[in-house]
């Protein structure tokens, strides 16, 4: 098949959940013999090494377009029906490219990653007659709903509520235009279909690289926690602040040698409390996260807003790592509390679960064995790519 894949962001290096889930699709479909043209927005020039890595699995095309938040455009958006997080991705440059590309090239199917680029559907339909699918890595309305529900700042609460109401209208309306919307969780699918049962949907989870099953840890650093996830994504930022304000002080009081290692882009946004300056280590972005965490004890994912699946959780499960997360954090992953990981939804529960791990009340080998078996059975990219391929073929046949 000749596939045109459209993304709001570059997928290499695959060092965040968003990039990993996009890159995994491209790479695994390439490995099944398909020809992929990958078009994405970039914020700055791409160095040759990154370009060459992408060329191994696709024909990459980069379009420079600024998508950072700006106060002026955010305020102006109050007078628009389009959610602000979507409006930033409207690009005349991309429109011109797409029309010319479709005029000169034949493709079998068009794959769009994320709702942010879904606006292109009308333009595509005017210029070609091939199936178009939307990969909903997250249900954006759900993220915004949870986000506004947690705000204490009255301005942010009102603004995010207005954005949520826009998503309630925009997301199901635009999704209805696609030949199929590929959701990552049944929870997201149900929420979308509740708003419009006529949307054509399928559920395909996110996958992991099978090499992770071979991950070997080293001697564990006692009382060590770690957090992974870009802090430019607000739900990650908010959840980390909540953890070290509401949970971590209680753990340090019990175990003064406790350490929290933060591996994240955007650590410059953080200000460590003086009382925890010896316990929180802001590592920032690292090139080899696996080398960094091989001696760390527990991954914490205290997510309180968000949607879709957390790639870092299924990757860490594949690697056999201990995890404490929330019910939101484990959404879309077929885990059982107490068998594959531990679930905690309050500060008290988080504290209790982590201290129980520290006291060796849980057997790590049991968690590790169960987690690897689960991921191997359901969440490898080789299995996921076959599901994508079957849906593509079915849509092409029907068209």
KAKA-V992321 format. One line per field, one symbol per residue. phi: phi as a letter, one per 40 degrees, with the letter a starting at -180 (. if undefined). A space follows every 10 residues. Layout:
BEGIN
phi=???
END
This chain:
BEGIN
phi=.bbbbbbcac bbccbadccd cccccdcccd ccgccbbbba cbcadccccc dcccccbacc bbbcacbccb dccccdcdcb ccddccdccc acdcdccccc ccccbbbcab bbcgcdbcdc dcccccbabb cbbbcccbcc cccccccccc cbcccccccc cccdcccdcc ccccccccca bcccbccccc cccccacccc babbccbbcc cccccbcbdc cdfbbabbid cccddccccc cdcccbbcdc ccccbdccbb cbbacgcccc bcddcbccbb bccgcbcbcc ccccbccbcb bccbahagbc dccccccccg ccbbaccccc dgbccbdgbb abbabbcccc dccccccdcg cbccccdccc cccccccbbc cccccccddc cdccccccc
END
